[in-house]
Amino acid sequence: MSTIYHKPVLLNEALQALAIQRDGLYVDGTFGRGGHAQAILAELSDEGRLLGVDKDPEAIVAGQILAQRDRRFSIVQASIKDLARIIEQKGWLERVNGVLLDLGVSSPQLEDTQRGFSFLRDGPLDMRMNPDVGMSAARWLAHARENEIIDVLKNYGEERYYRRIARAIVQARKIKPLTRTKQLAEVVAKANPNWEPGKHPATRSFQAIRIFINNELEELGAALEQAVTILAVKGRLAVISFHSLEDRIVKRFFKHKSYDNNFPLDLPIMSNNLRPKLEVLSKPIKPNSDEIIHNPRARSSKLRVAKKIAHIE
């Protein structure tokens, strides 16, 4: 198991966003290695409770160790798309005071060469958040049609040269199966004619394949809906994203839930007829320069926070 320390991003800002009540019930939907979780626990009384959720078996091991030390904490191995089911089983439905989602891949996952997330280190081309479930990146790339690869690179990586890269991947696998991260990174780099300053040419392609393999955007959409369902009125939802695709989903969801648009388009509606479920509490919060210097991973992070203001009917 990886023992690499994970420095949580926007830690103080996330704690402030959650407005933690000492006796409250909280959910860390992306436990990772527990950086945010331990900070939340430090704010809770003996009556407060925190539930961690994660798909990664190594995160679960770290969470179980924390649970042995602190009875206020428990952890479940599951996807964030299952939040409502998990919370209902605990009897916390509409009682949760805060939900935190820290999206994307964690530092320990990137640093562990056996996980296959990094284009900077050679390792098996896996990329699964839970290596025991689903199809690895290597297996998918071995069988995916060129048009499928194009769609993934374009839609999940916003990669400008998606056609060139997809064609290069298909040609490369005819010569030798793509089973290592360095292999794929080299194929992508050679196919990319215009390297962005300060960014590895394989960045967008690795992001795209990882998001696809783990169904990340679809799970995020489901998790946001369920987070609102499980929250108590006045409960907080705080979401940290790391790229525009994630942030766009969160932004649109918050906007949609901050007013009720389930009315016919031609029906005149007064403001007092609207039934918003959320109140957006601030503009997106970004890390300060000091955090970026000490934790470069924070550079692209963005925190959005909203408060539940009405029961879900």
C-alpha positions in Angstrom: 0.0 0.0 0.0 1.2 3.5 -0.8 2.3 5.5 2.2 2.8 8.8 0.4 1.4 11.8 2.3 -1.5 13.6 0.7 -1.6 17.3 1.3 -5.2 18.4 1.1 -6.1 21.3 -1.2 -8.0 24.3 0.0 -8.1 22.8 3.5 -9.0 25.9 5.5 -11.3 27.2 2.8 -13.2 23.9 2.8 -13.6 23.9 6.6 -15.0 27.5 6.5 -17.3 26.5 3.6 -18.7 23.6 5.6 -19.4 25.9 8.6 -18.9 22.9 10.9 -21.3 22.4 13.8 -19.5 20.6 16.6 -22.3 18.0 17.1 -23.1 17.7 13.4 -23.1 14.8 10.9 -20.7 15.1 7.9 -19.8 13.1 4.8 -16.4 13.2 3.1 -17.4 11.6 -0.2 -13.8 11.4 -1.5 -11.8 10.3 1.5 -8.4 9.7 -0.2 -5.9 9.6 2.6 -7.9 11.5 5.0 -6.4 15.0 5.0 -9.7 16.8 4.9 -11.3 14.2 7.1 -8.9 14.6 10.0 -9.3 18.4 9.9 -13.1 18.0 10.0 -12.8 15.6 13.0 -10.7 18.1 14.8 -13.7 20.5 14.7 -16.2 18.0 16.0 -17.3 17.2 19.5 -17.6 13.7 20.9 -21.2 13.7 19.6 -20.2 14.7 16.0 -19.8 12.0 13.3 -18.0 11.8 10.0 -18.5 9.2 7.3 -15.8 8.7 4.7 -16.6 7.2 1.2 -14.0 6.1 -1.4 -13.6 3.5 -4.1 -9.9 3.0 -3.8 -9.0 -0.1 -1.6 -5.8 1.7 -0.3 -8.0 4.7 0.8 -10.2 2.2 2.6 -7.3 0.7 4.5 -6.2 4.3 5.5 -9.7 5.0 6.6 -10.0 1.8 8.6 -6.9 2.8 10.5 -8.4 6.2 11.3 -11.7 4.5 12.4 -9.8 2.4 14.9 -8.3 5.5 16.4 -11.4 7.6 16.4 -14.9 6.2 17.1 -16.5 9.3 15.5 -15.4 8.2 12.1 -16.4 5.3 9.8 -15.7 4.5 6.2 -17.5 2.7 3.4 -16.0 1.5 0.1 -18.4 2.7 -2.6 -18.8 5.2 -5.4 -20.1 8.7 -4.7 -23.1 7.9 -6.9 -24.3 5.7 -4.1 -24.4 8.4 -1.4 -28.2 8.4 -0.9 -28.3 4.6 -0.4 -25.4 4.6 2.1 -26.8 7.5 4.1 -30.3 6.0 4.2 -28.8 2.8 5.6 -27.2 4.9 8.4 -30.4 6.7 9.2 -28.9 10.1 8.3 -31.2 11.0 5.4 -31.9 14.8 5.5 -29.8 15.0 8.7 -26.4 15.6 7.2 -24.9 19.0 8.0 -22.2 19.0 5.3 -20.9 17.1 2.3 -17.4 17.5 0.9 -16.3 16.3 -2.5 -12.6 16.7 -3.4 -12.7 15.5 -7.0 -10.1 13.9 -9.4 -7.0 11.8 -8.6 -5.1 12.1 -5.4 -1.4 12.7 -4.9 -0.8 9.2 -3.6 -2.5 7.7 -6.6 -0.4 9.8 -9.0 2.8 9.0 -7.1 2.2 5.2 -7.0 3.6 3.9 -10.2 1.5 0.7 -10.0 -1.7 2.7 -10.3 -0.9 3.9 -13.9 -2.2 7.5 -13.5 1.0 9.4 -14.2 2.6 10.1 -17.5 5.8 11.1 -15.7 6.5 7.7 -14.2 6.5 4.3 -15.8 4.0 1.7 -14.6 1.2 -0.6 -15.6 -1.4 1.3 -17.7 -4.3 0.8 -15.3 -5.9 4.1 -14.2 -8.8 2.5 -12.2 -9.7 4.2 -8.9 -10.6 0.7 -7.8 -8.2 -1.8 -9.5 -10.5 -4.7 -8.5 -13.4 -3.4 -10.6 -13.9 -2.7 -14.3 -11.7 -2.4 -17.3 -8.1 -1.1 -17.1 -6.9 1.6 -19.5 -4.6 -0.9 -21.2 -7.4 -3.3 -21.9 -9.7 -0.6 -23.2 -7.0 0.9 -25.5 -6.3 -2.6 -26.9 -9.9 -3.0 -28.2 -11.4 0.5 -28.6 -12.3 1.6 -32.1 -10.5 4.7 -33.4 -13.8 6.7 -33.3 -14.3 5.7 -29.6 -10.8 7.0 -28.7 -11.5 10.2 -30.6 -14.7 10.8 -28.6 -13.0 10.2 -25.3 -10.0 12.5 -26.0 -12.3 15.2 -27.4 -15.1 15.1 -24.8 -13.2 14.2 -21.6 -9.8 15.8 -22.3 -10.7 18.8 -24.5 -7.7 17.7 -26.5 -7.2 19.8 -29.6 -5.4 17.1 -31.5 -7.8 14.2 -30.7 -7.8 12.8 -34.2 -4.0 12.7 -34.6 -3.5 11.2 -31.2 -6.3 8.6 -31.6 -4.8 7.5 -35.0 -1.3 7.3 -33.5 -2.6 5.1 -30.6 -4.3 2.7 -33.1 -1.1 2.5 -35.2 1.1 2.0 -32.2 -0.9 -0.9 -30.8 -0.6 -2.8 -34.1 3.1 -2.9 -33.5 3.1 -3.6 -29.8 0.3 -3.6 -27.1 0.2 -0.4 -25.0 0.6 -1.8 -21.5 2.8 0.9 -19.8 2.2 4.5 -19.0 5.5 5.6 -20.6 4.5 3.9 -23.8 1.3 5.8 -24.1 2.9 9.1 -23.0 5.5 8.8 -25.8 2.9 7.9 -28.4 0.8 10.9 -27.5 3.8 13.3 -27.3 4.9 12.3 -30.8 1.4 12.8 -32.2 1.0 16.2 -30.5 2.4 18.9 -32.9 2.1 21.9 -30.5 3.2 21.4 -27.0 1.8 23.9 -24.5 4.4 25.7 -22.4 4.7 24.2 -18.9 2.4 21.3 -19.7 3.3 17.8 -20.7 1.7 17.0 -24.1 0.1 13.8 -22.7 -1.7 15.7 -19.9 -5.1 16.0 -21.6 -5.1 12.5 -23.0 -4.3 10.9 -19.7 -7.0 13.0 -18.0 -9.5 12.0 -20.7 -8.8 8.2 -20.5 -8.9 8.3 -16.7 -12.2 10.1 -16.6 -13.7 7.7 -19.1 -12.3 4.5 -17.4 -13.7 5.6 -14.0 -17.0 7.2 -15.3 -16.1 10.2 -13.3 -18.3 12.9 -14.8 -21.5 10.7 -14.7 -20.8 9.8 -11.1 -20.3 13.4 -10.2 -23.6 14.4 -11.6 -25.4 11.6 -9.7 -23.4 12.5 -6.5 -24.5 16.2 -6.6 -28.1 15.2 -6.9 -27.8 12.8 -4.0 -25.8 15.2 -1.8 -28.7 17.6 -1.9 -31.1 14.8 -1.0 -29.2 13.7 2.1 -28.4 17.2 3.4 -30.5 18.7 6.2 -31.9 22.2 5.5 -29.1 24.7 6.0 -26.6 21.9 5.4 -23.6 22.8 3.2 -22.3 21.2 0.0 -18.6 22.0 -0.8 -17.0 20.7 -4.0 -13.4 21.1 -5.0 -12.7 20.6 -8.7 -9.5 20.5 -10.7 -10.5 21.0 -14.4 -13.1 22.8 -16.4 -15.2 19.7 -17.1 -15.8 19.0 -13.4 -16.3 22.7 -12.5 -18.8 23.2 -15.3 -20.9 20.4 -14.1 -20.9 21.8 -10.5 -21.5 25.3 -11.6 -24.5 24.4 -13.8 -25.9 22.1 -11.0 -25.7 24.9 -8.4 -27.3 27.3 -10.8 -30.1 24.9 -11.7 -30.8 24.1 -8.0 -30.8 27.7 -6.9 -34.0 28.2 -8.7 -36.9 25.9 -9.8 -37.4 25.9 -13.5 -40.0 23.2 -13.8 -42.6 25.4 -15.3 -43.9 25.7 -18.9 -41.8 28.1 -21.0 -44.8 30.3 -21.8 -46.1 30.5 -18.2 -45.4 33.9 -16.5 -43.7 33.2 -13.2 -43.2 35.6 -10.3 -40.1 35.3 -8.1 -42.2 34.2 -5.1 -43.4 31.2 -7.2 -39.8 29.8 -7.5 -38.8 27.1 -5.1 -35.0 26.9 -5.0 -33.3 24.0 -3.2 -29.9 25.6 -2.9 -28.4 29.0 -2.1 -25.0 29.6 -3.7 -22.9 31.1 -1.0 -20.0 32.7 -2.8 -18.0 33.0 -6.0 -15.6 30.1 -6.8 -12.8 30.1 -4.2 -9.3 29.6 -5.5 -6.0 28.8 -3.7 -3.8 31.7 -2.7 -0.3 32.1 -4.0 1.3 30.7 -0.9 -0.6 27.4 -1.1 0.3 27.1 -4.8 4.0 27.5 -4.0 3.9 24.8 -1.3 1.4 22.5 -3.1 1.6 22.9 -7.0 -1.3 20.5 -7.3 -3.6 23.2 -5.9 -2.9 25.5 -8.9 -6.0 24.5 -10.9 -8.3 23.8 -8.0 -11.6 25.7 -7.4 -14.0 25.4 -4.5 -17.7 26.0 -4.9 -20.1 26.0 -2.0 -23.9 26.1 -1.6 -26.4 25.7 1.3 -29.6 23.6 1.1 -32.6 25.9 1.8 -35.6 23.6 1.2 -36.6 20.0 1.6 -36.6 17.8 -1.5 -40.2 17.0 -2.4 
